Amino acid sequence: MKKKIIIELFIYIIIVIVGIALLITSKPEKKPIKINSDFKVGEQRGYSRDSVFMQQSEH
C-alpha cells in the first residue's frame, strides 16, 4: 500500500515539474489589439452596459 502511494506521489511531482517548466519556457505570440475608431468608453448613470438584469416574477 505504501509503495502505491509513493508511486502516485512521484507521478504528481513529475506533472507539476513539467507544468512549471512549460510555463517558464513558453513564449506567447504578441498580437496587436485592433480597436475601432468610433469606440467610446463611457459610463451611464445607475447601471453599466455589461450589467445583467433579471426580471422578477410577480406572484
N, CA, C and O atoms as a MOPAC input file, in Angstrom:
PM7 MOZYME 1SCF
protein

 N      0.82100 1    -1.19000 1     0.00000 1
 C      0.00000 1     0.00000 1     0.00000 1
 C      0.86400 1     1.25300 1     0.00000 1
 O      0.56200 1     2.21400 1    -0.70700 1
 N      1.92200 1     1.25100 1     0.77600 1
 C      2.80200 1     2.40700 1     0.83700 1
 C      3.50600 1     2.64300 1    -0.49500 1
 O      3.69800 1     3.78700 1    -0.90600 1
 N      3.88800 1     1.56300 1    -1.16500 1
 C      4.58900 1     1.68600 1    -2.43600 1
 C      3.69000 1     2.34400 1    -3.48000 1
 O      4.15900 1     3.14100 1    -4.29200 1
 N      2.40800 1     2.01300 1    -3.45900 1
 C      1.46000 1     2.58900 1    -4.41300 1
 C      1.31500 1     4.09700 1    -4.17800 1
 O      1.24500 1     4.86200 1    -5.13900 1
 N      1.27100 1     4.52800 1    -2.93100 1
 C      1.14500 1     5.94900 1    -2.60600 1
 C      2.40100 1     6.71400 1    -3.03100 1
 O      2.30500 1     7.83400 1    -3.53200 1
 N      3.55300 1     6.12500 1    -2.83500 1
 C      4.81500 1     6.77500 1    -3.22000 1
 C      4.89600 1     6.92400 1    -4.73800 1
 O      5.32600 1     7.96600 1    -5.23200 1
 N      4.49400 1     5.90700 1    -5.47400 1
 C      4.49700 1     5.98500 1    -6.94000 1
 C      3.54000 1     7.07600 1    -7.40800 1
 O      3.87500 1     7.84700 1    -8.30700 1
 N      2.35700 1     7.14900 1    -6.81000 1
 C      1.38200 1     8.16900 1    -7.17200 1
 C      1.92500 1     9.56600 1    -6.85900 1
 O      1.72800 1    10.49600 1    -7.64100 1
 N      2.59900 1     9.71300 1    -5.73300 1
 C      3.19100 1    10.99000 1    -5.35600 1
 C      4.26400 1    11.41100 1    -6.36700 1
 O      4.32400 1    12.58100 1    -6.74300 1
 N      5.09400 1    10.49200 1    -6.80300 1
 C      6.10600 1    10.80700 1    -7.80900 1
 C      5.47600 1    11.22900 1    -9.13200 1
 O      5.97700 1    12.13600 1    -9.79700 1
 N      4.39100 1    10.58400 1    -9.51300 1
 C      3.69600 1    10.96400 1   -10.74900 1
 C      3.18900 1    12.39500 1   -10.64900 1
 O      3.34600 1    13.17200 1   -11.59100 1
 N      2.58200 1    12.75700 1    -9.51600 1
 C      2.09300 1    14.12300 1    -9.32900 1
 C      3.24300 1    15.13300 1    -9.33700 1
 O      3.11100 1    16.21400 1    -9.91200 1
 N      4.35800 1    14.79100 1    -8.71000 1
 C      5.52300 1    15.68000 1    -8.69100 1
 C      6.04500 1    15.89600 1   -10.10000 1
 O      6.39200 1    17.02000 1   -10.46000 1
 N      6.10700 1    14.84700 1   -10.90300 1
 C      6.58100 1    14.97100 1   -12.28700 1
 C      5.63800 1    15.86400 1   -13.08900 1
 O      6.09600 1    16.69700 1   -13.87100 1
 N      4.33000 1    15.70400 1   -12.90800 1
 C      3.36000 1    16.53800 1   -13.62900 1
 C      3.53800 1    18.00700 1   -13.25200 1
 O      3.49100 1    18.87900 1   -14.12000 1
 N      3.74000 1    18.28700 1   -11.97200 1
 C      3.93000 1    19.67400 1   -11.52700 1
 C      5.21400 1    20.25300 1   -12.09700 1
 O      5.22300 1    21.39900 1   -12.54500 1
 N      6.29300 1    19.49100 1   -12.09100 1
 C      7.57200 1    19.97900 1   -12.62300 1
 C      7.46100 1    20.26000 1   -14.11400 1
 O      7.96400 1    21.27900 1   -14.58700 1
 N      6.81300 1    19.37400 1   -14.86100 1
 C      6.62600 1    19.59100 1   -16.29800 1
 C      5.77200 1    20.83100 1   -16.53300 1
 O      6.07400 1    21.62200 1   -17.42700 1
 N      4.71800 1    21.01700 1   -15.75300 1
 C      3.85700 1    22.19100 1   -15.88900 1
 C      4.60700 1    23.48600 1   -15.63000 1
 O      4.45300 1    24.45100 1   -16.37900 1
 N      5.42000 1    23.51800 1   -14.57400 1
 C      6.20800 1    24.71200 1   -14.27200 1
 C      7.22300 1    24.98000 1   -15.37500 1
 O      7.43500 1    26.13200 1   -15.75200 1
 N      7.85200 1    23.93500 1   -15.89600 1
 C      8.82100 1    24.11500 1   -16.98100 1
 C      8.14200 1    24.67800 1   -18.22600 1
 O      8.70900 1    25.53500 1   -18.90300 1
 N      6.93500 1    24.20700 1   -18.53600 1
 C      6.21300 1    24.73300 1   -19.69800 1
 C      5.81200 1    26.19000 1   -19.49000 1
 O      5.85900 1    26.97800 1   -20.43400 1
 N      5.42200 1    26.56100 1   -18.28300 1
 C      5.07100 1    27.95300 1   -18.00500 1
 C      6.27500 1    28.87400 1   -18.17100 1
 O      6.14400 1    29.98700 1   -18.68000 1
 N      7.43000 1    28.41600 1   -17.74700 1
 C      8.63700 1    29.24600 1   -17.82800 1
 C      9.12900 1    29.36800 1   -19.26700 1
 O      9.56100 1    30.44300 1   -19.68100 1
 N      9.07000 1    28.28900 1   -20.02700 1
 C      9.66400 1    28.28600 1   -21.36300 1
 C      8.72600 1    28.73600 1   -22.47800 1
 O      9.18400 1    29.01500 1   -23.58600 1
 N      7.42200 1    28.81100 1   -22.20800 1
 C      6.50200 1    29.18300 1   -23.28300 1
 C      6.58700 1    30.67300 1   -23.56000 1
 O      6.71700 1    31.47900 1   -22.63900 1
 N      6.51300 1    31.03600 1   -24.83900 1
 C      6.54300 1    32.42800 1   -25.24900 1
 C      5.34500 1    32.68300 1   -26.14700 1
 O      5.37600 1    32.34800 1   -27.33100 1
 N      4.28600 1    33.27600 1   -25.59700 1
 C      3.08500 1    33.51600 1   -26.40300 1
 C      3.33500 1    34.55700 1   -27.48300 1
 O      4.17000 1    35.44800 1   -27.32900 1
 N      2.59900 1    34.42700 1   -28.57400 1
 C      2.71900 1    35.39100 1   -29.66600 1
 C      2.04800 1    36.69300 1   -29.25000 1
 O      0.97900 1    36.69100 1   -28.63900 1
 N      2.69400 1    37.79900 1   -29.59100 1
 C      2.09700 1    39.10500 1   -29.30000 1
 C      1.33000 1    39.55100 1   -30.52200 1
 O      1.89700 1    39.74200 1   -31.59800 1
 N      0.02100 1    39.71700 1   -30.34200 1
 C     -0.83000 1    40.15600 1   -31.43400 1
 C     -1.31900 1    41.56000 1   -31.12800 1
 O     -1.69500 1    41.84900 1   -29.99200 1
 N     -1.31800 1    42.43100 1   -32.11400 1
 C     -1.82200 1    43.78600 1   -31.86600 1
 C     -3.33300 1    43.76700 1   -31.64500 1
 O     -4.05900 1    42.99100 1   -32.26500 1
 N     -3.78100 1    44.63000 1   -30.75700 1
 C     -5.20500 1    44.73600 1   -30.46000 1
 C     -5.78200 1    45.84300 1   -31.33100 1
 O     -5.33800 1    46.99000 1   -31.26100 1
 N     -6.76400 1    45.50200 1   -32.14700 1
 C     -7.37900 1    46.47600 1   -33.03400 1
 C     -8.65600 1    47.00000 1   -32.39000 1
 O     -9.54900 1    46.23100 1   -32.03500 1
 N     -8.72800 1    48.32000 1   -32.24400 1
 C     -9.90500 1    48.96500 1   -31.67500 1
 C    -10.48300 1    49.88800 1   -32.73100 1
 O     -9.75600 1    50.66800 1   -33.34600 1
 N    -11.79000 1    49.80100 1   -32.94300 1
 C    -12.43600 1    50.66000 1   -33.92700 1
 C    -12.26800 1    52.12600 1   -33.54900 1
 O    -12.19600 1    52.45900 1   -32.36600 1
 N    -12.20700 1    52.99400 1   -34.53900 1
 C    -12.01000 1    54.41400 1   -34.27300 1
 C    -13.22500 1    55.04000 1   -33.60300 1
 O    -13.09300 1    56.06900 1   -32.94000 1
 N    -14.40400 1    54.44600 1   -33.75900 1
 C    -15.59900 1    55.00300 1   -33.13400 1
 C    -15.89200 1    54.38900 1   -31.76300 1
 O    -16.98300 1    54.57600 1   -31.22400 1
 N    -14.95200 1    53.67400 1   -31.20700 1
 C    -15.12000 1    53.04900 1   -29.89900 1
 C    -15.05600 1    54.11500 1   -28.81400 1
 O    -14.10900 1    54.90000 1   -28.76800 1
 N    -16.05700 1    54.14500 1   -27.94200 1
 C    -16.10000 1    55.13100 1   -26.86300 1
 C    -16.24800 1    54.41100 1   -25.53700 1
 O    -17.01400 1    53.45600 1   -25.41100 1
 N    -15.50300 1    54.88600 1   -24.55100 1
 C    -15.61600 1    54.35200 1   -23.20700 1
 C    -16.42800 1    55.35500 1   -22.41200 1
 O    -16.04600 1    56.52000 1   -22.29800 1
 N    -17.53100 1    54.91300 1   -21.87100 1
 C    -18.37900 1    55.82200 1   -21.11600 1
 C    -19.09500 1    55.09300 1   -20.01400 1
 O    -19.06700 1    53.86500 1   -19.92700 1
 N    -19.73700 1    55.86900 1   -19.17600 1
 C    -20.46100 1    55.28100 1   -18.06400 1
 C    -21.85200 1    55.88900 1   -18.02300 1
 O    -22.01200 1    57.10700 1   -18.10600 1
 N    -22.83800 1    55.04900 1   -17.89700 1
 C    -24.20100 1    55.52000 1   -17.77600 1
 C    -24.57900 1    55.52100 1   -16.30300 1
 O    -24.13800 1    54.66300 1   -15.53800 1
 N    -25.38700 1    56.47700 1   -15.92000 1
 C    -25.76000 1    56.56700 1   -14.50600 1
 C    -26.70200 1    55.43100 1   -14.12100 1
 O    -27.65000 1    55.11000 1   -14.83700 1
 N    -26.41400 1    54.84200 1   -12.98100 1
 C    -27.31800 1    53.84000 1   -12.44100 1
 C    -26.95500 1    52.41000 1   -12.79300 1
 O    -27.21100 1    51.50100 1   -12.00300 1
 N    -26.38000 1    52.19300 1   -13.92700 1
 C    -26.00600 1    50.83800 1   -14.30600 1
 C    -24.94400 1    50.89500 1   -15.39400 1
 O    -24.75300 1    51.92500 1   -16.03900 1
 N    -24.26100 1    49.78300 1   -15.58600 1
 C    -23.27900 1    49.71900 1   -16.66100 1
 C    -23.86500 1    48.91100 1   -17.81600 1
 O    -24.83000 1    48.17000 1   -17.63300 1
 N    -23.29200 1    49.05400 1   -18.97800 1
 C    -23.79700 1    48.34100 1   -20.15100 1
 C    -23.61200 1    46.84300 1   -20.02500 1
 O    -24.31000 1    46.07700 1   -20.69100 1
 N    -22.68400 1    46.41000 1   -19.18300 1
 C    -22.39400 1    44.99100 1   -19.04600 1
 C    -23.23300 1    44.32300 1   -17.95900 1
 O    -23.07900 1    43.12700 1   -17.71000 1
 N    -24.10700 1    45.07100 1   -17.31800 1
 C    -24.91100 1    44.50700 1   -16.24000 1
 C    -25.93200 1    43.51400 1   -16.79700 1
 O    -26.40900 1    43.65200 1   -17.92300 1
 N    -26.24100 1    42.54700 1   -16.00600 1
 C    -27.25000 1    41.55700 1   -16.37700 1
 C    -28.46500 1    41.81000 1   -15.49100 1
 O    -28.36300 1    41.81800 1   -14.26400 1
 N    -29.60200 1    42.01300 1   -16.12200 1
 C    -30.81100 1    42.29100 1   -15.37200 1
 C    -31.72400 1    41.07300 1   -15.41200 1
 O    -31.89600 1    40.44600 1   -16.45700 1
 N    -32.29300 1    40.75500 1   -14.28800 1
 C    -33.21500 1    39.63000 1   -14.21000 1
 C    -34.58100 1    40.18700 1   -13.83000 1
 O    -34.70200 1    40.99900 1   -12.91200 1
 N    -35.57900 1    39.75100 1   -14.53000 1
 C    -36.93000 1    40.20600 1   -14.21700 1
 C    -37.46800 1    39.35500 1   -13.07700 1
 O    -37.32800 1    38.13200 1   -13.05500 1
 N    -38.08900 1    40.05300 1   -12.12800 1
 C    -38.67400 1    39.32900 1   -11.01300 1
 C    -40.07900 1    38.89500 1   -11.40300 1
 O    -40.86400 1    39.67100 1   -11.94700 1
 N    -40.36300 1    37.66700 1   -11.11700 1
 C    -41.70000 1    37.18200 1   -11.43700 1
 C    -42.68500 1    37.69000 1   -10.41300 1
 O    -42.38700 1    37.71200 1    -9.21900 1
 N    -43.85700 1    38.09700 1   -10.86600 1
 C    -44.89000 1    38.59800 1    -9.97600 1
 C    -45.70800 1    37.41100 1    -9.47900 1
 O    -46.15900 1    36.57800 1   -10.26500 1
 N    -45.88900 1    37.34900 1    -8.17600 1
 C    -46.64300 1    36.23000 1    -7.59300 1
 C    -48.07900 1    36.57300 1    -7.40400 1
 O    -48.85300 1    35.74400 1    -6.92500 1

